Amino acid sequence: MKLFSKILIANRGEIALRILRACQELGIKTVVVHSTADEDSMPVRIADESVCIGEPLAKDSYLNMRAIMTAAEITGAEAIHPGVGFLSENARFARMVTEHGRTFIGPSPEHIELMGDKITAKNTMQKFGIPTIPGSNGEIADEDTALQQAEAIGLPVLIKATAGGGGKGMKVACNEQDVVQAYRLAKAESKSSFANDRVYMERYLKTPRHIEFQILADQHGHVVSLGERDCSIQRNHQKIWEEAPATNIPASVLSRMSELIVKAIKKLRYVGVGTVEMLYEDEQFYFMEMNTRLQVEHTVTEMVTGIDLVKEQILVAAGNPLSFAQKDVCIRGHSIECRINAEDPKTFFPCPGKVNMFHAANGFGIRTDSHVYCGYTIPPYYDSLIGKLITHANTRDECLSKMRRALNELVIDGVATIVPLQQQLADHPAVIEGGVDIHWLERTLDSLSR
């Protein structure tokens, strides 16, 4: 088995800690880069080495490519793991890493670019037999074209940025008068968020579910599917609750979709972990996008398959073949992940500050992934995700029961979190039944007594 001797982790928080632990279990030395705001963080405390790469703002630290490469150079790190967010889907950074003789633990820069542009990604997947949402053939270049395409596609329509993610640069137009305004807003938001104002148009699906398929591919042509996840409970296109496997979808439909995706990934000659995100409505799947990185919600897939995705990702990047075949993948039971964000549970405003007390939920079938500890100060500069609470059981009902107990046991004192909202969700009849659509939470928020 080929192994790196030292890996630099170019990220922070719970995902940096998750990667660090996988490296330690593989016997790989670790380097954690950090901003001045994160000098007391848990990943920095337990890594073999740490290097400060800049001031608190992400542009001065976690997005500072030159500083990260300098840290890799002075520490002798052979590979760089970008984690989630920041530079994880930046083709320029991936190319810079390889050009400097190091391994980028992720797909090739070409695949990041291909899937990073949503128009190109959609056309590519369509060519490989993956169903796509009816929409424009390419970029919407002006307002007149936007009106023409909206009429051809049929209202309502969704105008979307070709770059980025996280719901930015996405606007719905329900009538002809809305189209031009939505077009202008989508372009402006896209330019502000991604320095790219290109947009395209799709039919707006009213009650879709967000179902994503986890794939893993090595450098030897092997591709496996690790099942699907339901990520439909979300707010402003930001996921809050994820689970695996998806419920209330025929197994034959899921199996067929998984087979099509594996074939497409093989044709792409993709290497690494990846997630193909789909929308499901009226018993039909539609391609949405592909994330060419580890997902925050990879944990539920690990729980139901028993496969450590981060270790496999590292081993594949080192040139090893997959340690298992498709026939070895077995989905056991059910898993749910609740994201724990340091946000006001009513307004969703970020709530940085000092954590006076932290007690992780424990017990059989319960996993807490968090970098928080008693006395830790959550900085105000980054994403508000401070942890993930994951449960696993033989059945979904048991899994929900464990989640209720775990949410009640989890203690985070000193800052507000969305735990009260997660407790409401775990008890809600619609969640208990399963199969809510991506707009359900926003329709339901006002009725929840948080």
Number of C-alpha atoms within 10 A of each C-alpha: 7 11 16 18 15 20 27 30 29 27 27 26 23 23 24 25 24 17 22 27 19 17 23 13 9 15 13 17 17 25 26 28 28 28 20 14 18 20 15 12 21 19 30 23 12 15 21 15 15 20 21 18 23 20 15 18 15 15 12 14 24 24 20 17 20 13 18 25 21 13 21 26 13 9 17 15 21 18 23 26 24 27 26 17 18 17 19 23 25 17 19 14 21 25 16 17 22 15 10 11 10 20 21 25 26 27 23 19 19 14 18 22 18 19 20 22 17 24 23 16 20 24 14 16 23 16 11 17 12 19 18 19 18 14 19 21 14 16 17 21 12 12 15 12 14 23 17 15 21 25 15 12 16 16 18 19 27 23 28 29 31 25 22 18 19 10 13 19 29 23 24 21 20 16 13 16 10 15 27 17 14 23 28 18 16 25 24 17 18 24 18 13 16 16 12 17 19 22 27 24 28 22 20 21 15 12 15 23 24 26 25 26 23 24 23 22 26 25 17 13 14 19 25 25 21 23 21 25 25 26 24 27 24 18 17 12 15 14 18 22 22 26 29 30 25 24 16 10 12 10 11 9 12 17 14 10 19 22 12 15 25 21 16 20 23 16 11 14 18 25 26 23 28 23 23 21 22 25 22 20 15 8 9 13 22 21 21 20 22 22 19 25 21 23 16 18 23 20 26 23 25 17 24 24 20 13 17 14 21 22 16 22 24 26 22 25 26 20 14 17 19 19 11 12 12 11 7 10 16 13 17 16 17 25 30 29 24 25 23 24 21 24 20 17 18 15 8 15 13 20 19 19 16 16 18 15 15 16 14 19 18 15 10 9 15 21 19 20 19 20 19 21 17 14 13 18 19 22 15 14 12 14 12 19 19 19 20 21 24 28 29 26 21 13 13 22 13 16 22 21 15 22 27 18 17 22 20 13 13 16 15 20 14 17 18 20 26 20 24 16 18 21 18 15 20 20 14 13 10 12 16 14 12 14 19 21 20 25 18 19 19 12 10 9 14 10 7 12 9 14
